Amino acid sequence: MMHRLSACALAVSLVAGCATQPAAPPGAQVDAARLAQSVVAGRSTRAELLAAFGPTRSIRFDSGYEAWVYQSPAGGGAFTEFVVLIDPQGVVSKTRTGPTSTP
């Protein structure tokens, strides 16, 4: 029974090791004031964000929505996350500023 349990644990760890992906890169570094002035819900587009700030860490949902994460330096090695929700038509739907934290 113990041998069987060990074999099972080894198989699970091998599968988990194969499924491991490298950590996602941090969001693009952009000044908070620039983000707040440039990104307008209902008006800004995916193409405008790419042109103004470049690519960043993003998540695409089955619904067609995307969440893009930008980081703004907050001093002392800390940063603030600025999250942009983009609708399936490519228009910014919502934005959210997260709390300041350290990486």
QUIRA-V833358 format. One record per residue. RES is the residue in one letter. SS is DSSP state (~ for helix, > for strand, _ for the rest). D_FIRST is the distance of its C-alpha to the first C-alpha in Angstrom with 2 decimals. Layout:
res:RES ss:SS d_first:D_FIRST
res:RES ss:SS d_first:D_FIRST
This chain:
res:M ss:_ d_first:0.00
res:M ss:~ d_first:3.84
res:H ss:~ d_first:5.46
res:R ss:~ d_first:5.15
res:L ss:~ d_first:6.31
res:S ss:~ d_first:8.77
res:A ss:~ d_first:10.00
res:C ss:~ d_first:10.67
res:A ss:~ d_first:12.47
res:L ss:~ d_first:14.39
res:A ss:~ d_first:15.51
res:V ss:~ d_first:16.74
res:S ss:~ d_first:18.62
res:L ss:~ d_first:20.19
res:V ss:~ d_first:21.40
res:A ss:~ d_first:22.73
res:G ss:~ d_first:24.48
res:C ss:~ d_first:26.17
res:A ss:~ d_first:27.36
res:T ss:_ d_first:28.90
res:Q ss:_ d_first:32.66
res:P ss:_ d_first:35.27
res:A ss:_ d_first:36.69
res:A ss:_ d_first:39.69
res:P ss:_ d_first:43.00
res:P ss:_ d_first:44.98
res:G ss:_ d_first:47.73
res:A ss:> d_first:51.15
res:Q ss:> d_first:53.27
res:V ss:_ d_first:56.31
res:D ss:_ d_first:58.83
res:A ss:~ d_first:58.26
res:A ss:~ d_first:61.95
res:R ss:~ d_first:62.02
res:L ss:~ d_first:59.05
res:A ss:~ d_first:60.60
res:Q ss:~ d_first:63.93
res:S ss:~ d_first:62.61
res:V ss:_ d_first:59.84
res:V ss:_ d_first:61.28
res:A ss:_ d_first:59.27
res:G ss:_ d_first:60.84
res:R ss:_ d_first:62.81
res:S ss:_ d_first:60.87
res:T ss:> d_first:59.02
res:R ss:~ d_first:56.03
res:A ss:~ d_first:58.56
res:E ss:~ d_first:60.53
res:L ss:~ d_first:57.46
res:L ss:~ d_first:56.55
res:A ss:~ d_first:60.18
res:A ss:~ d_first:60.60
res:F ss:~ d_first:57.29
res:G ss:_ d_first:55.34
res:P ss:_ d_first:51.72
res:T ss:_ d_first:49.18
res:R ss:> d_first:45.58
res:S ss:> d_first:45.22
res:I ss:> d_first:42.92
res:R ss:> d_first:43.84
res:F ss:_ d_first:42.84
res:D ss:_ d_first:42.61
res:S ss:_ d_first:45.77
res:G ss:_ d_first:47.74
res:Y ss:_ d_first:48.15
res:E ss:> d_first:47.45
res:A ss:> d_first:46.99
res:W ss:> d_first:48.47
res:V ss:> d_first:48.03
res:Y ss:> d_first:50.77
res:Q ss:> d_first:50.90
res:S ss:> d_first:54.05
res:P ss:> d_first:54.51
res:A ss:> d_first:55.10
res:G ss:> d_first:55.95
res:G ss:_ d_first:54.08
res:G ss:_ d_first:51.24
res:A ss:> d_first:50.52
res:F ss:> d_first:50.76
res:T ss:> d_first:51.14
res:E ss:> d_first:49.43
res:F ss:> d_first:51.68
res:V ss:> d_first:49.82
res:V ss:> d_first:51.70
res:L ss:> d_first:50.71
res:I ss:> d_first:52.26
res:D ss:_ d_first:52.75
res:P ss:_ d_first:52.26
res:Q ss:_ d_first:55.98
res:G ss:_ d_first:55.60
res:V ss:> d_first:57.41
res:V ss:> d_first:56.20
res:S ss:> d_first:55.24
res:K ss:> d_first:54.35
res:T ss:> d_first:53.93
res:R ss:> d_first:52.20
res:T ss:> d_first:52.46
res:G ss:> d_first:49.45
res:P ss:> d_first:49.61
res:T ss:> d_first:50.30
res:S ss:> d_first:47.26
res:T ss:> d_first:46.38
res:P ss:_ d_first:44.12
